[in-house]
Amino acid sequence: MCKITVAKSAGFCFGVERAVNELMRIAKEKKTVTLGPIIHNGSVIEKFESLGVKIVNSPDETPKGATLAIRTHGVKKSVIEKIKSENIDFCDLTCPFVKKIHNIASEYHEKGYKIIIAGDKHHPEVDGINGWCDDSALVISDLSELDGKISPSDRVCLVAQTTMDKKNYEKIKKFVKISCQNPIIFDTICSATEKRQKDAEEISKTVDIMLVVGGRMSANTKRLADISKKYCKNTFQIETVRDLPLRFDIPKNKIGITAGASTPPWIIKEVVGEMEEMVNGEVSFAEVLKEHEKEQALVTLKTGDIVKGTVMRVEPNGVSVNLGYKSDGFIPASEVVDDPEADICELINVGDEIEVFVVRVNDVEGEVTLSKRKIDAIKSEKVLEEAFENETVLTGKVVEILNGGVLVAVNGGRIFVPAKFASDRYLADLSVLQNLTVDLKIIEISKKRGRTKIVGSIAAVIREQKKKLAEEFWNNVEVGKTYTGVVKSLTKFGAFVDIGGVDGLVHISELSWSKIKHPSEVVSEGETVEVYVIDFNKETGKVSLGYKKACDNPWEKAKAELEVGKDIDCKIVRIVPFGAFAEIYPGVDGLIHISQVAAKRIGKVEDELSVGQHVTARVVELDFENKKIGLSIRAIIEEAQKAEEAEIVAEENAKEEAANDEAVSEETAETTEE
């Protein structure tokens, strides 16, 4: 008995079905012409001609008042521009998958890439794609045509005709990858084409006769026939039932049937019907045809559906998912996971089965927009409701800053945190929370018009945490105990530091051993600092903290290095009526009294000294208890003067002694002569 296998993928693809249905609708409403054949199928063209739809070869041939329909294969960019510039009413029926290739070619051509199109250079689809990169593309049909055409230094972008043979394209891709550095490669073969080619190969391996139904000019139909011929020598490409072979040895053969993407359902039915008659009732095709029509209908989708699909591609901008629909669905990167910084290429793999939410179905554009994030949110809703009931503390990431609050991603859901609950203190700029991991509690869940609103509080958790930390602090606090804290705010009189549940004040005088005008000269908000407890009052909750370290106390250095009578270098930092203050070390000043400025009586200190002047002074007084140091320039001057006077006297005495010695020598000489 004869067995017939009909490919489930046979017949109209999504792009063709969309174009045919839309053209049918327009043709019934107004006068319409097509720029070239709408698809490569004579029967379909004849049907449209019967409705008055004529074919024109250029936009200029469009009759006045008529609508010009762009064929599924698409056209060059210049053609679209011409149509628009001449204000011709038109309907673009370009297959969405082809339109995607137009955008790729245009984008990467503008970026300076060499565009390579794998396909038939004589096919209108390829010609149209080339027109979106100024007709500069390298068009190849097989690997041999690439030889010597590219080099490692080339910036290459590779795309394929939607009906390209998959195995052939894989060879080309492999060659480009090893021949060029960092090539940009897109898998633009239509998923329906891939499925149709795979089915044709599998069926042709198991049958004695293979029928490939489709237009003689249809590239994808020819490719199905070529694939089938590799495995079944008795392969026949037919356009209608009129082209069926006159004789089949039906009872003894297994027969396979597939059809090109531009083959309408009614032609497939006719072929199957004719085959049914040929077997004289020995084989019933009713169930085969019914199953085939069921598969042709594919899955129906509408906004709000929750469906499962198989991941076909994963790219940085999103994920393509096969849903069994007319076209693959697409999950934008922002709808894959809550975390905008996540690498979706690491989270999702080709072949994964995932559940998605249908956000939008646009049959006109051939787009199905999906969201995995919404599914995660739906699944997480129950978890979040339980967390609300149990007052569970949740951990999430701040993923978006809104007017009046922030959105926190938690377990696949999103929780809105109003600004007043975003922290335990006022935040003027909520953007400081962006991408931070935070703990929060759900404080409200409300449902309105089918939407669930979840409100959380970060502040509530912070307050609870601080309460526990505060209890621990007061139970263990001691004067002198050191804490690591964070500077929360600055005032003109000091810095408030969070030391774990409790805020303490570091007075400005405790920030530095040197005099400062504002705490910002030493610390800044958000800075982690080490402080120690100077004093505390549990009843009032006040804690006084110190920041400057005893080991850095310049007076300790002064104690170790200074002594009365020591001459030191210092700098005049302030002049007062009674003298001048000189900086010995940062934070340690000594006073040069007006009487000690010079070795003479002076009326004004300014007559002898100026601020910023470096001088040498002698330590004449040390009172470390009261932090007072007396200095004298006069003492050094007078000492120098005394030394100078002593030197003069010594010189005069030496001269006198020399004179006396000379006189004695002369007297002795005279006596000797006598």
C-alpha positions in Angstrom: 0.0 0.0 0.0 1.2 3.5 -0.9 2.2 5.7 2.0 2.2 9.5 1.6 4.0 11.9 3.9 3.2 15.6 3.8 5.7 18.0 5.3 4.1 19.9 8.2 6.0 23.0 7.2 4.8 23.0 3.6 3.1 26.1 2.2 2.8 29.8 2.9 5.3 31.3 5.3 4.3 34.1 7.5 5.7 36.9 5.3 3.9 35.6 2.2 0.7 34.9 4.0 0.8 38.4 5.5 1.5 40.0 2.1 -1.2 38.0 0.3 -3.9 38.7 2.8 -3.1 42.4 3.0 -3.0 42.8 -0.8 -6.3 41.0 -1.0 -7.8 43.4 1.5 -6.4 46.5 -0.3 -7.4 45.2 -3.8 -11.0 44.9 -2.7 -11.1 48.5 -1.5 -9.2 50.5 -4.2 -7.2 50.3 -7.4 -3.9 48.5 -6.7 -0.7 47.6 -8.6 2.3 45.7 -7.4 6.0 46.6 -8.1 7.0 43.3 -9.6 5.2 40.0 -8.8 4.0 40.1 -5.2 5.4 36.5 -4.8 6.9 33.9 -7.1 3.8 31.9 -7.7 1.9 32.0 -11.0 -1.4 30.8 -9.6 -1.4 33.6 -7.0 -0.5 36.2 -9.6 -3.4 35.0 -11.8 -5.8 35.2 -8.9 -4.8 38.9 -8.2 -5.0 39.7 -11.9 -8.6 38.5 -11.8 -9.2 41.1 -9.1 -7.7 43.8 -11.2 -4.2 43.9 -9.6 -1.6 44.6 -12.3 2.1 44.4 -12.2 4.3 47.5 -12.9 8.1 47.5 -13.3 8.8 50.9 -11.8 7.0 53.4 -9.5 6.6 55.8 -12.5 4.1 53.3 -14.0 1.8 53.6 -11.1 -1.6 54.8 -12.3 -2.9 58.1 -10.9 -4.9 57.4 -7.7 -3.7 53.8 -7.4 -1.9 52.3 -4.5 1.5 50.7 -5.2 2.2 47.5 -3.2 5.9 46.6 -2.6 6.6 42.9 -3.1 7.5 40.6 -0.3 11.1 40.4 -1.6 11.6 44.1 -0.8 13.2 46.9 -2.9 16.3 49.2 -2.8 16.4 52.1 -0.5 16.5 54.4 -3.5 13.2 53.0 -4.8 11.5 53.8 -1.5 12.9 57.3 -1.5 11.6 57.8 -5.1 8.2 56.6 -4.1 8.0 59.0 -1.2 9.5 61.9 -3.1 6.8 61.6 -5.7 4.1 61.2 -3.1 2.9 57.9 -4.5 0.4 56.1 -2.2 2.1 52.8 -1.3 1.8 49.8 0.9 5.1 48.1 1.9 4.5 44.4 2.0 8.2 43.5 2.4 8.7 40.4 4.5 9.6 41.6 8.1 12.6 39.2 8.0 13.8 40.8 4.8 13.2 44.3 6.2 15.4 43.3 9.2 18.3 42.5 6.8 17.8 45.9 5.1 18.3 47.6 8.5 21.4 45.5 9.2 23.0 46.3 5.8 22.2 50.0 6.1 23.5 50.3 9.7 26.8 48.4 9.2 27.5 50.0 5.8 27.3 53.4 7.5 29.7 52.1 10.2 32.3 51.3 7.4 31.8 47.6 7.3 32.2 45.5 4.1 28.8 43.9 3.6 28.7 40.3 2.3 25.4 38.9 1.2 25.2 35.1 0.8 22.5 34.4 -1.8 21.5 34.5 -5.4 22.8 37.8 -6.9 19.9 37.6 -9.5 17.2 37.3 -6.9 15.1 40.4 -6.3 15.5 39.9 -2.5 19.3 40.1 -2.7 19.1 43.0 -5.2 16.9 44.9 -2.7 19.2 44.2 0.2 22.2 45.4 -1.8 20.4 48.6 -2.4 20.4 49.4 1.3 24.2 49.6 1.3 24.6 51.7 -1.8 24.9 48.5 -4.0 28.4 48.0 -2.6 27.9 44.5 -1.2 29.9 41.4 -2.1 27.3 38.9 -3.2 28.2 35.2 -3.2 26.3 32.0 -3.7 28.9 29.6 -2.4 32.3 29.5 -0.6 34.4 29.5 -3.7 33.3 33.0 -4.6 34.9 34.4 -1.4 38.4 33.2 -2.4 40.7 36.3 -2.4 37.9 38.7 -1.7 38.4 39.3 2.0 41.5 39.7 4.2 42.0 39.6 8.0 42.0 43.4 8.2 38.6 43.7 6.7 35.7 44.8 8.8 33.1 42.4 7.6 29.3 42.1 8.2 27.8 38.9 6.8 24.0 38.3 6.1 22.1 35.7 4.2 19.2 35.7 1.8 16.2 34.5 3.9 15.9 31.4 1.7 19.6 30.5 1.6 20.6 26.9 2.0 21.4 26.4 5.7 24.3 24.0 5.2 25.9 26.2 2.5 25.6 29.3 4.8 27.3 27.5 7.7 30.3 26.8 5.5 30.5 30.5 4.5 30.1 31.6 8.1 32.9 29.3 9.2 35.3 30.6 6.4 34.5 34.3 7.3 35.2 33.6 11.0 38.6 32.2 10.4 39.5 34.7 7.6 38.6 38.0 9.3 39.1 39.5 12.8 35.9 40.0 14.7 33.4 39.7 11.8 29.8 40.6 12.4 27.6 37.7 11.4 23.9 37.5 11.4 21.8 34.4 11.0 19.1 35.9 8.7 17.8 32.7 7.1 14.1 32.6 8.0 13.3 30.1 10.7 10.5 28.8 8.6 12.9 28.3 5.7 15.2 26.3 8.0 12.3 24.1 9.1 11.1 23.6 5.6 14.6 22.6 4.4 15.1 20.2 7.3 11.7 18.6 6.7 12.4 18.2 3.0 15.7 16.5 3.8 14.2 14.1 6.4 11.2 13.1 4.2 13.2 12.7 1.0 15.5 10.2 2.8 12.5 7.9 3.4 10.4 8.0 0.2 10.6 6.7 -3.3 9.0 9.8 -5.0 9.2 13.4 -3.8 6.9 16.1 -4.9 8.0 19.7 -4.4 5.1 22.1 -5.0 5.8 25.7 -5.9 6.4 28.4 -8.5 9.1 27.8 -11.1 10.7 31.2 -10.2 10.5 30.6 -6.5 14.1 30.4 -5.1 13.1 28.6 -1.9 11.0 26.0 -3.9 14.0 25.3 -6.1 16.2 24.9 -3.0 13.7 22.4 -1.6 13.9 20.5 -4.8 17.7 20.5 -4.8 17.8 19.2 -1.3 15.3 16.5 -2.0 17.2 15.4 -5.1 20.3 14.6 -3.0 18.4 11.9 -1.2 15.6 11.0 -3.6 16.4 10.7 -7.4 12.7 10.7 -8.3 12.1 14.3 -7.2 9.6 16.4 -9.2 9.1 20.1 -8.9 5.6 21.0 -9.9 3.7 24.3 -9.9 0.1 22.9 -10.0 -1.6 19.5 -10.3 -1.3 19.9 -14.1 2.4 19.3 -13.7 2.0 16.0 -11.9 3.9 13.1 -13.5 1.5 11.1 -15.7 2.2 7.8 -14.1 3.0 6.7 -10.6 3.4 3.2 -9.3 1.3 4.3 -6.4 0.7 0.9 -4.6 4.4 0.1 -4.4 5.9 3.5 -3.5 6.3 5.8 -0.6 5.5 9.4 -1.6 6.6 12.6 0.0 5.1 16.1 -0.5 6.4 19.5 0.5 5.8 23.0 -0.8 7.6 26.3 -1.1 6.9 29.3 1.1 5.0 31.0 -1.7 2.7 28.0 -2.4 -0.9 28.7 -1.4 -2.9 26.2 0.6 -5.4 25.6 -2.2 -2.7 24.3 -4.6 -1.4 21.9 -2.0 -5.0 20.7 -1.5 -5.4 20.1 -5.2 -2.2 18.1 -5.4 -3.2 16.0 -2.4 -6.7 15.5 -3.9 -5.4 14.4 -7.2 -3.1 11.9 -5.5 -6.1 10.6 -3.6 -7.9 9.9 -6.8 -4.8 8.2 -8.3 -4.7 5.6 -5.5 -8.3 4.7 -6.3 -9.4 4.9 -2.7 -6.7 2.6 -1.4 -5.3 5.4 0.7 -7.4 8.0 2.5 -5.8 11.4 2.6 -8.5 13.0 4.8 -6.5 12.8 8.0 -3.2 13.7 6.3 -4.8 16.8 4.8 -6.6 17.7 8.0 -3.3 17.5 10.0 -1.6 19.5 7.3 -4.1 22.3 7.5 -3.9 22.2 11.2 -0.2 22.7 11.0 -0.6 25.4 8.4 -2.7 27.3 10.8 0.1 27.1 13.4 -0.4 28.7 16.8 -2.6 31.7 17.3 -1.3 34.3 19.7 -2.8 37.3 21.3 -1.6 39.9 23.8 -1.6 38.6 27.3 -1.0 35.0 26.4 1.5 32.9 28.4 3.2 30.4 26.2 6.3 28.2 26.0 8.9 28.3 23.3 12.4 27.3 22.3 15.3 29.7 22.3 16.6 30.1 18.7 19.1 32.9 19.1 20.6 34.8 22.0 22.1 38.2 21.2 23.1 41.2 23.4 19.9 43.1 22.3 17.5 40.3 23.0 16.4 36.7 22.5 14.5 35.1 19.6 12.1 32.4 20.5 10.3 29.8 18.3 6.7 29.6 19.5 5.3 27.5 16.7 3.7 30.8 15.4 4.0 32.3 11.9 7.2 34.1 13.0 9.6 33.8 15.9 8.9 36.0 19.0 11.5 38.4 20.3 12.3 39.2 23.9 14.1 42.6 24.2 17.1 42.6 26.5 15.2 44.8 29.0 12.4 42.2 29.2 14.7 39.2 29.9 15.7 40.0 33.4 15.2 42.8 35.9 18.9 43.6 36.2 19.9 46.0 33.3 23.6 45.1 33.8 23.1 41.3 33.5 24.6 39.6 30.5 21.7 37.7 28.9 24.1 35.7 26.7 25.3 34.0 29.9 21.9 33.5 31.4 20.1 31.9 28.4 21.3 29.3 26.0 20.1 28.3 22.5 17.8 25.3 22.8 16.4 26.3 26.2 12.7 26.0 26.7 11.3 29.1 28.4 7.9 30.4 29.3 7.1 33.9 28.1 4.4 36.6 28.2 3.0 37.9 24.9 3.3 41.7 25.1 2.3 42.6 21.6 1.3 40.8 18.4 1.7 43.0 15.2 0.7 40.9 12.2 1.3 43.9 9.9 5.0 44.2 10.9 5.3 40.5 11.6 6.4 41.1 15.1 5.7 39.3 18.3 7.1 41.0 21.3 7.6 38.9 24.4 8.6 39.3 28.0 10.2 36.8 30.3 10.4 39.4 33.0 6.7 39.7 33.2 6.4 35.9 33.7 9.0 36.1 36.5 6.9 38.9 38.0 3.7 36.9 37.9 5.4 33.9 39.4 7.0 36.0 42.1 3.7 37.7 43.1 2.7 34.8 45.3 6.1 34.8 46.9 5.9 38.5 47.6 2.4 38.2 49.0 3.7 35.6 51.5 6.6 37.9 52.4 4.1 40.6 53.1 2.0 38.4 55.3 5.1 37.2 57.2 6.9 40.5 57.3 9.9 38.9 55.7 12.9 41.0 54.9 13.7 40.8 51.2 16.9 41.6 49.3 16.8 43.2 45.9 18.5 45.6 43.5 17.5 49.1 42.7 17.0 49.0 39.0 15.2 52.3 38.2 14.9 55.8 39.6 11.4 57.3 39.3 9.8 60.6 40.2 8.9 60.1 43.8 10.6 56.8 44.4 12.7 53.8 43.2 11.9 50.4 41.7 13.6 47.4 43.4 13.8 44.1 41.6 13.1 41.2 43.9 12.7 37.5 42.9 11.6 38.5 39.4 9.1 41.1 40.6 9.3 44.8 41.1 8.6 46.7 44.3 8.0 50.4 44.3 9.7 52.2 47.2 8.4 55.8 47.7 11.1 58.4 48.3 10.1 58.8 52.0 10.7 55.1 52.5 13.9 54.9 50.5 16.1 55.7 53.5 15.9 56.4 57.2 17.0 60.0 56.4 16.0 62.5 53.7 17.7 61.9 50.3 17.7 64.9 48.0 19.0 62.8 45.2 17.6 59.3 44.8 20.1 58.4 42.1 22.7 57.5 44.8 20.6 54.3 45.2 20.9 53.2 41.5 22.2 49.6 41.2 22.6 49.2 45.0 21.6 46.0 46.7 19.1 46.8 49.5 17.0 45.1 52.1 13.4 46.0 52.3 10.0 45.0 53.6 6.7 45.0 51.8 4.3 47.4 53.5 1.4 47.4 51.0 -0.1 45.2 48.3 -3.2 46.4 46.4 -5.0 45.2 43.3 -6.8 47.6 41.0 -8.1 46.9 37.5 -6.2 43.7 37.3 -2.9 45.2 38.2 -1.1 44.5 41.4 0.7 47.4 43.2 3.5 46.4 45.6 4.9 49.0 47.9 8.0 48.5 50.0 10.1 50.3 52.6 13.9 50.3 52.8 13.7 52.7 55.8 11.7 50.2 57.9 14.5 47.6 57.6 17.2 50.2 58.3 15.4 51.3 61.4 15.0 47.8 62.7 18.6 47.0 62.0 19.7 50.2 63.7 17.5 49.4 66.7 19.3 46.1 67.1 22.7 47.7 66.6 21.8 50.5 69.0 20.9 48.0 71.7 24.2 46.2 71.2 26.1 49.5 71.2 24.7 50.8 74.5 25.3 47.5 76.1 29.0 47.6 75.3 30.0 51.2 74.9 33.0 52.5 76.9 34.9 55.8 76.9 38.0 55.4 74.7 36.5 52.5 72.7 37.3 52.6 69.0 34.6 52.3 66.2 34.6 52.2 62.5 31.8 54.4 61.2 30.5 56.3 58.2 30.3 60.1 58.0 26.5 60.8 57.5 26.4 64.6 57.5 28.6 67.7 58.1 27.6 70.9 59.9 29.7 74.0 60.6 30.3 72.7 64.2 31.3 69.1 63.4 30.6 65.8 61.7 27.9 63.2 62.5 29.2 59.6 62.2 27.1 56.4 62.1 28.9 54.0 64.3 26.4 51.2 64.0 22.8 52.1 64.9 23.9 55.2 66.7 25.1 58.6 65.3 27.8 60.3 67.3 29.2 63.8 66.9 32.8 64.6 66.2 33.1 68.3 67.2 35.2 70.4 64.8 37.8 70.8 67.5 38.2 67.0 67.6 38.7 66.6 63.9 42.2 68.1 63.6 45.0 69.3 65.8 45.3 72.2 63.5 42.6 74.9 63.4 40.1 74.4 60.6 37.2 76.5 59.4 34.9 73.6 58.3 34.8 69.8 58.9 34.9 69.3 55.1 38.6 70.2 55.3 39.2 66.8 57.0 36.3 64.4 56.2 33.6 64.1 53.6 30.1 62.6 53.6 30.1 58.8 53.0 33.7 58.5 54.0 34.6 55.5 56.3 36.5 56.8 59.4 37.8 55.4 62.7 36.7 57.3 65.8 36.7 56.8 69.5 34.3 57.6 72.3 35.0 60.7 74.3 31.8 60.8 76.3 28.2 59.4 76.1 24.8 59.7 77.7 22.5 56.7 77.3 19.5 58.7 78.6 19.8 61.4 76.0 21.3 59.1 73.4 24.2 61.5 72.7 27.7 60.3 71.9 30.7 62.5 71.7 33.4 61.2 69.4 37.1 61.9 68.7 38.8 61.7 65.4 42.3 63.2 65.9 44.8 60.7 67.3 46.9 61.3 70.4 49.9 60.0 68.5 49.4 62.9 66.0 49.3 65.5 68.8 51.9 68.2 67.8 52.2 69.2 71.5 53.6 65.7 72.2 56.1 66.3 69.5 56.9 69.7 71.0 57.4 68.0 74.4 59.9 65.6 72.9 61.9 68.0 70.8 61.8 71.5 72.5 63.8 72.8 75.4 64.5 76.2 76.8 67.5 77.8 75.0 67.0 75.8 71.8 67.0 77.9 68.6 64.3 76.9 66.1 63.1 77.8 62.6 59.5 79.1 62.6 57.0 81.1 60.5 55.2 84.2 61.5 51.5 83.5 61.2 49.8 86.3 63.1 50.8 89.7 64.4 49.2 91.4 67.4 49.9 94.7 69.2 51.9 92.9 71.9 53.9 90.7 69.6 53.8 88.0 66.9 52.8 84.3 66.9 55.1 82.0 65.1 54.2 78.4 63.9 56.7 75.9 65.2 54.8 72.8 64.1 51.3 72.6 62.5 49.0 73.2 65.5 51.8 74.5 67.8 52.5 78.3 67.9 54.9 80.2 70.1 54.6 83.9 71.1 57.4 86.4 70.3 56.7 89.3 72.7 57.1 92.7 71.2 60.1 93.2 73.6 61.7 90.1 72.1 61.3 91.0 68.5 64.5 93.1 68.2 67.5 94.2 70.3 66.1 97.7 70.5 62.9 99.3 71.5 60.3 99.2 68.7 56.9 100.9 68.4 55.2 98.4 66.1 55.9 94.7 65.5 55.0 95.2 61.8 58.1 97.5 61.4 60.3 94.4 62.0 58.2 91.3 61.0 55.6 90.3 58.4 53.1 87.4 58.2 54.7 84.5 56.3 58.2 85.5 57.1 60.5 82.7 58.3 62.7 83.5 61.3 65.0 81.9 63.8 63.9 82.3 67.4 65.0 80.9 70.7 62.8 79.0 73.1 62.8 81.1 76.3 59.7 79.6 78.0 57.8 76.3 78.0 54.4 75.7 79.6 53.1 72.5 78.2 50.2 72.3 80.7 48.8 75.6 79.4 50.1 75.1 75.9 52.3 78.2 75.9 55.7 78.7 74.4 57.7 81.9 74.7 60.1 82.7 71.9 62.8 85.4 71.5 64.6 86.8 68.5 66.2 89.4 70.7 68.1 86.8 72.7 69.7 85.5 69.5 70.5 89.0 68.3 72.0 90.1 71.7 74.0 86.9 71.9 75.4 87.5 68.5 76.2 91.1 69.4 78.0 90.0 72.6 80.0 87.5 70.6 80.9 90.1 68.1 82.0 92.6 70.9 84.0 89.8 72.6 85.7 89.1 69.3 86.6 92.8 68.9 88.0 93.0 72.4 90.0 89.8 71.8 91.4 91.2 68.6 92.5 94.5 70.3 94.1 92.5 73.1 95.9 90.4 70.6 97.1 93.5 68.8 98.3 95.0 72.1 100.1 91.9 73.2 101.8 91.7 69.8 102.9 95.3 70.1 104.3 94.6 73.6 106.1 91.5 72.4 107.7 93.5 69.6 108.9 96.3 72.0 110.5 93.7 74.3 112.2 92.1 71.3 113.7 95.4 70.2 115.0 96.3 73.8 116.6 92.9 74.0 118.4 93.4 70.8 119.8 96.8 71.8 121.2 95.3 75.0 122.9 92.5 73.2 124.6 94.9 70.8 126.0 96.9 73.7 
